[in-house]
């Protein structure tokens, strides 16, 4: 009995970790929300707006939305990009972009937010990301607590743009949402024009190296690769597959693609492993065909397009010979700063 | 107990080795790049004769640089876990004992996680830190498990289980509070996984460790037979019980520590293979130890072959395969023993 006791403990921790890592792949089931009122003390002048969120749940959003809590980095980034950050009262420990978001009050991590803190902040709306960090249990718990909870969900780059528009409408900044989405779409179209006649580069997107974890074809990252003129050599429907070295070596990707905010860590890691079996059998490693893009590619948020452009420029420099590189994120941040005040006025 | 003759021992080991050979050949054949028996023999010959450059590149990388070392690693780990399980079952006189019962795997996991948190840039930090964690746990459990200066089976078991629970709690704490990019790999580590290629030299270090550990345990095989019948009787018969226990404890723990450091906690092999061998060949430790060694190698090579082939291109962690196949097999063994 005692032995079983110990094994169960071990199993539980392993399972927990598995769930934690798989969380980004988790989706929310359609849950009918019966929410009508918030726990906010101030009287609402307008009837709540009934909307369907990205998970087809119907959500009653009080109007106007004055207090927003974001439970995922992608949501926080989108709210800033929409210029609605003045109404963002809290976010999570993982929300580190834009830098100002780090200074907001925190409600815990995306996977284990503190419900008591969320409720005590009296939000009009909590926004979660169904496929990027949050658990469905969190949304279900918030439903039970009568906190209106809106879920974003994106499986493709196109979904990301549509999701931005929908969230903009919900937050009362529909105009900004459409403008942002249109500008992102225009940049993607420009990219398609440049890459039209170029064969996609076969790449291995490395999520993690020990063991080797890559991405499945149905993730927005795989779709982002396609937009950047690349295709993943791993063809599976699983979102975060642990892939066999044999398969990778057999398929010999032309490039290895990493995503990191700290490229020097990836470079150091590669220096350490390049002579190990597997790594040393890849021509891409031998020829140093390694691309480290911004970790923005991991988030279904506006900067995904920045990361796509960055990757496309690395993989197909010949298509950008006439276009000097302007770091897109800098330009857009400046624009956001000037529109945010205006957006807040609109919301009132 | 059947009398042990040299010919019986050789016959048992010989037939198990034949099974192992067949399993290894099948394991070498299947995978992302399949290879025919004829090509396998031809190219294996080239590798052995030092003419590896003549091997076609499609085989050289995949079959000889990745698959062969992985099968070798599975043999070493499977053998180590299984001998370690056999030893702990004897030492603790508990049929449910497995290599991880005294917390070695949890200690290894804490070491690996700490390594990934504090020095993620060092290559192979996980196996190195895991080995240190395992060694620290072995030492701690040894000092906790002594009673009147001797290793006492019950005290040792309790000390081990408490340590394992405590360390598992530490793992849960670290995983929930520090879960970030660096810990992505730890899930597979906790489930047991053989997919990360190791530097070539490390295989020989493991082989040396396996030979020393199994050799040391084998020297006590005859004494273990007496001790499992009863410690008091063993002392009366002139067996140095204290020394035997110490040798078995240290050797079996080291074998587990080595296995855990390269593969995480692969379950069931160390619990099941000893029982299967006991049912097939009897409980004479002079037969049980070598047969467990080979049986463990067979079991893990077979499980790992399934792990890397059934869901291509996705790989399963081998620990998931051993658990899925192992648990029903264990129930079968249990039911078969009932009248």
Interface residues (C-beta under 8 A of the other chain):
Chain A: X2 X3 X4 X5 X6 X7 X9 X10 X12 X13 X14 X16 X17 X18 X20 X21 X109 X111 X112 X207 X208 X209 X210 X211 X212 X213 X234 X235 X236 X238 X241 X242 X243 X244 X245 X246 X247 X249 X250 X265 X268 X269 X272 X273 X275 X276 X277 X278 X279 X280 X281
Chain B: X31 X32 X33 X58 X61 X62 X65 X66 X67 X69 X94 X96 X97 X98 X100 X101 X103 X105 X106 X120 X121 X122 X123 X124 X126 X157 X158 X161 X164 X165 X168 X169 X171 X172 X175 X176 X179 X181 X183 X184 X185 X186 X187 X188 X190 X191 X193 X195 X196 X197 X198 X199 X200 X265 X267 X308 X312 X313 X314 X315 X316 X317
